[in-house]
Amino acid sequence: RAFQVRQQLEEHDMPVEEAPEDDDVRHTYNFAPGNHGLVYRADVPDWGAGGRRHENDGAPSQDATNQNEDHGEMEDPKETKYKLQAMKWGLVPFWTKRNPDYGSVMRTINARDDSLAQNGGMWNTMKQKKRCIVVAQGFYEWLKKNGGKEKIPHFTKRKDEQLMCFAGLWDCVQYEGSEDKHYTYTIITTDSNKQLSFLHDRMPVILENGSDAIRTWLDPKRSEWSKELQSLLKPFDGELECYPVSKEVGKVGNNSPTFIVPVASAENKNNIANFFSNAKKGAAGSEEKKQIKKEEAEVSEKGIKVEFEQGESRSTVDKNSTEDNAPMPTALQTSPTVGSKRAHDTDLEDDVSSAKALKVEDVPAATSQSPEKQPGRKTRSAISNGTKGSPVKAGDGSQRITNFFNK
C-alpha cells in the first residue's frame, strides 16, 4: 500500500513530499500491463525536467501560466522535491492524439537499455527529462520448457525483502478533445545477471534503494542524456531469490497472496503434498477419530451401527455399482488448516487447483466383506427406497475436494 511504500522509501533516505491515498492504488499480487502502479519521481512539470517545454513535438496544447501555478518555476536543484504517483503501466507518448488500443500499449511496457543508447527514437525526450523509479515487491517471469509448450511462472524478489526499485521512464498525455491528463510509464530492461540467465535473457534494471545511483537517475538537473546515465543501466549485482510459483498467476483476473509463495513451500496451501501432510497431522493423536475408525471396522465385521458425531458430514461411494449392498463409507478426511484468513476472499476463486480429486482406492477404508446373505431372505437395498428411478451409475473412482476458500 502507498503508505507502506512511502515509509520504506523514507527509511532509505528517499523523501516523499506527496503520495496518493491507499484507495487510489490497488494492492494486487498479479499486476498486469494497464494497471496503475506506484512511481517515484522528482516533482517537475508535466513536460519534465530542464525548465522548457517540448518543442515542435506535437504535444497537446497546455497553458504555461497554469503549469507554473501548479508546479512553480524550476526550483533550485537543492530544493527538489520527490513524490509517489499512481501511473498506468504501458507508456503512451505525449504526442499521441487518441487513446491507443491494448496491443499498442503492450509494446511500450518495457524499454531496452540498448535502445536508449541510440540517438533519437521514441524514448529520446523521456530519457532526458522524465526518468523515474517504479516500485514493486518483485516480478514474474516464465520459464519455457519443451520448446515453449510448457511455461512455468517464477517470482523474483530481493533476498533482503526490501522493495525493488526499477529504473523507468514516464510521460503525460492529453488526448484530442479531452482535458484529462494521463500519466503512464515503462520499465527499462537489460541483460540478465548470472543468477537469472536460466530463466530469461532480459531482466528489469534494479537500482539499490537510497543509493547514489537513484539520486543520479532522478536528478532533474541532468536534462541531457549522458554516458553516466547510460552506465546505470546494468544487471543487478545484489542477492535475489527466484522460485517457481502457481500457474494460476498466468490468468490476469486471478489475485492471491499465494502467488508469491513457492510451490514447494510448506506455506503453500495449493501444494498437494501439503494437503495430505496436513490431513495426516490433523488426524494424528485424535482419540475421537481413532474411535470412529474402530467403529467403522466393527460395522463391516458385525453389522453394528456407526454413530457419527453431530454435524459431521461423511460421503459414501458405491464400490460395486449395484444396489445389492450398502455403499462403503470413505475414510475420514480433514481439511488443511488455514493459517490466516485472506484479506480479499473474493479474489481466491481458483485458489485450490493443484489437487482436484482424491482416488478412493488410495484412501484407507474398511475392506471386510458384507455379512453373508441368509437363504430365502430378500435383500434390501441401502440406497433405494423401492421407488423406480435411474440406477446408480458407476463413478470414476474419484471425489472432488472442496474448494476451501473463495475470493
N, C-alpha and C positions, 0 to 999 in steps of 0.2 A: 504494500500500500504506500501511497505517496508520503505519508508522514514517517513511515519506517525508512523509506529510501532517503528522505531528507536527513533523518537522524544519522544514518550510516555514512552519508557523504560528509556531513559536518564533522563527524568523528575523524575523518581523514583529511581535514583541513580543506574541504571543498565547500565554501559558504553557499548558502541558498537563501536569497533575498525574497524569492517568490516561488510558490508551489501550488499546484491545483488541489482541489478538495479530493478526499479519498473516493467519493462517489463519481468523480469525473473520469477516473481511470479504472477500468475493470481489472480485478485481480484474477488472472487465469493461469492455468498450468498447460494450456495448449494455445499459445499465441501464434496467430496466423497473419499473413500479409493482409492489409486492410484494417487491422485492429489498431487502436490507439495505445501507444506506449509512452513511457517517460523518457524525455530527452533533457539533458543538462547542457546549457549553453550560456555564453555571455549575453547580457541583456543589451542587445543592439537593435537598431531599426530593422524593419522587415526586409530592407534591401541589403542588410548585412553590415559588416564592419567596413571601415575605410572612409566614412564621412561623406560619401557621394552615392547617388542612386544609379541604377542601371542606365546605361547609355545606349540608345538605339537597339534595344533588345526586345522590343515588342511587349514590354511589361505592361500590365493594366494601369490605367491612369490612377494616380494617387495624389492627394492634396498634401503638398510638402509642409504646409502650415500645421495640418493635423498631425502629421508624422512627428514634427518637432514637439507638439504638445504632448503626444503620447510617450515619446522616448527621450525628449530633450535633445539639445545639441550634443555632439560627440564629446563625451566626458574625458577627463584626464585618465589615461590608462591605469594609473594607480588607484583610481576610484571605480574601476569597472566592477559591475555587479553581475552576479550569476543567478540563474533561475532554472527551476524544473518546469517543463512544459509538456502537456499532452499533445502528441503528434501522431499522424497516421503513417503506418509503415508502408512504404512504396512511394518514392519521391515523384512529385509532379512539378516540373519546372515552371518558373514564374511566367514564362511566355505562353503557356498553354491557354487556349481560348475556351475550350469546353471540357467538361468532366470526362476523363478518359475511362475506357472500359477496363474490366478486371485484368484482361490479358496484357494490356499496356502497362498497368501498374506492376504486374509481376516481373516485368523486365527491368524495373528500377528498384527492386528491393535490396539489391547489392550493387556496389561499385568496386571494380577490381583496382588494386593498388597500381598495377602497371598501366592502366588506362589513365590514371591521374598523373602519371609521369610524362604523358604526352602533352604537347601544347594544343590549346583549343579543345574542342569536343564539348559535349553537353554538360560536363561537370566543371567547366572552366570557371564560371562565376562562383559556384558553390564552394569549390575547394579553396578559393582565395578569401571569401568573405563570410561563408556560412558553415563553419565547422562546428561539430557538436559531439557529445558523448551520449550513446544510447545505453541506458541502464537495464540490466536484466540479471536474473538469478543464474542463468545458464542457457544452453542452446541444444537443439536436437539436430542430429544428422543420421542419415540412413545408410547402413552398411549393405552393399549389394552383393548377393551370392547367386550362384547358379546362372551366371550370365545376365544378372539383373532381374531374374524371375522372382527371386526372394529378396525382400528388403527388411532389414532388422533395425528398428529405431534405437539410437543410443543417445543418452543425455550426458552432456559435458558441463562441469562446473569447476570452480576453483576448489582446490583441496582444503584451503583455509576457511571455506564457507563465506568469504567476502563476496560482495556484489561484483558482477562483471561489468567493466566499462568498455564498450565497443566504440572505436573511432567511427564517426558518421558524418554525414552532410545533411543539411536541412534546407528547406525553401518555403516560401509563402506565395500563394497564387490566388488571384481573384478571377473567376470566370466571367466571360462577357455577359452583361445583363444582370449581374449579381453583386451585391455589396458585401457578401460574406467572404471572409479570408479563410483559406485552408492551409494548414501547416502540415508538411509531410517530411519524411526523412528516408535515408538509405544507410545501410551498414557497409563499411568498407571491408573487403576480404583480401587475404594474402595467401602465400603458400602455407600449407600445414606444417606444424613442427613435427619432430620425430615421433612424439607420443601419439599424435592423431593421424599420422600418414597412412595407417592401416585402414582408416575409416573413410577418408576423402583427401583429395589433393589440395583443397582450399579450406580456410578457416577464417573467422572474423578477426580483425585486428583488435587485440585486447591490450589496453593501456593500464598500467599499475595505478591503483587508487591513490589519489593525493600526490602523485608524482610530478616531477618537473615536466615530464612528457605531456601530461594532461594540461598543465598550465601553458606550455608552449603551443599545444594543439588548439586551445581555446582563446589564445591571446588575440584580442581584436586589433592590436597594433600591427599584427602580421596580416596585412590585407593583400599581399602578393605571394604567390606560390614560390617555394624555395626548396633547395636540397635538404635543408634542415627539417622541414615539414615532411618531405617525402621519406626521409630516413626513419621517421617514427612508425611507418607502416611496415612492420615486420612480424614474423611469427612470435608468439608469446613464449618466453623462456622460463616462466614460472611453473609451479606444480598444478596440474589439472587432474581431475578424476572423471573417468569416462566409463560407462557401463550400459548394457542393454536394458531397455525398459519395455513396457507393454505396447503391443502393436495397436492398441486402441487409440493411441495418441495420433495415429495416422488419419483419423476421422476428425475433421475440423470442428464439428459440433460437439465433440466429447470434451469433458473437462473434469479432472480428478486429481487430488493430491498424490494418488498412487502412480501417476505418470512419471514422476521424478524419483520413484523408488526402484532400486534394482530388481529385476525379475527374480533373481536368485536370493533376494534378501528375505530374512525371517519376518520382516515387517510387511512384506507384500502379501496381502490377503488373497490376491488372484493366483498365487503360486499353488498349483495343485498338490505339490509335496507338502506345503504348509497346511493345506486343508486337511489332509489325512493325519498329519502330525498333531494338529490342534484337536482333531476329533479324538485321537487316541489319548492325548493328555487329559481331555475333558472327562473321559470315561474311567481313566485310571484312578484307583483309590476310592471310587464311589461305591459304598456298600449298597445303596439303593439300586444302582444299575446291575450290580452283581446278583442281587436278589431277583430282579426281573428276568435276567438271563437264566437263572436257576429254574424259575417257574416256567419259562418257555420250554426248557428241556423236559420238565415234568409233563407238560401238556401233550407233548408229542409222544411220550412214552406211556402215560397213564390216562390221558384224556382229561386231565384236571383243568379246570377253567383258569385262565390267567386274568388277574385283576390288575389293570394298569392304574397308574396314578391319575388323579382327576386332572383333566385338562391336557393330558398327554396325547399327542396325535401319532398314530402308528399306521404305516402303509402296509399293504399286503400285495403279494404277487402270485398269480395263478401259474405255478410252475408247469403243470401238466396240460393247461389249456382245455380242461374239461370241467364239467360240473359234478363229477363223481366224488371229489374230495374238496375239503376246505382249503382255501389259499394259505400258504405258509407265511407267517409274519416275518418281515425283514428284520435284520438286527438293528438295535437301537443306534441311531446316528446323532451326533451332537454337532451343532453349528460352531464354526470357528469363532473365537471370542473377538468381538470388535473392540479394539483398544480405546478408540475415541470416536465420537460422533463427528461426521463430516460437517464442515461449516455450511456447505451448499448441497444438501442431499439431492436436490432435483437434478443435479448435473451428473449423477452417477448411475444412469440407466443401465449401462452395459458394463458395470464395474467387474462383475464376476463372469469372465469369459473364458478363462483358462480351463475350468473344469465344468463341462456341460452335463455330464452324466456319469453315474456310477454303475458298473456292471454288477447285477445282482449276484452273479456267480462268484464274484470276488469278495462279497460281504459275508462274514461268518453268520451262519444261521443253523437252526436245528435240522438235522438230516435224517432223523429216525423216521421210519415209515409209519403211516397211519395205522390205527388198530385194525385188526383183521375184521372183515365183514362177517356177520352172523348169517348162517344159511336161512333162507326164507324171509329175511328181513329186508324191507325195501330201503334202499339207500336214499337218504335225504340230503339234498344239496345245501351247502352252507352259503352259497352265493346266489341262490334262486329262491323266489317266494312262490313258485308254482305257476306264475303267470307266463304267458307267452312273450317272448322278446328275442332280440338278437343274441345269439350265443356269444360268449366271451371270446374275443379273438386273441390269438397268440401274440404276445408282446414281443418286442425286440430284445428283451432281456435288460432293459435299462430304465432308469427312472431319472427324472430331471432334478437337478439340485436347485433348491430355492434361491432366488436372487436376493441376497441378504440385505443389500441397500440400494435404494433407487434414488437418483439425484433429484 
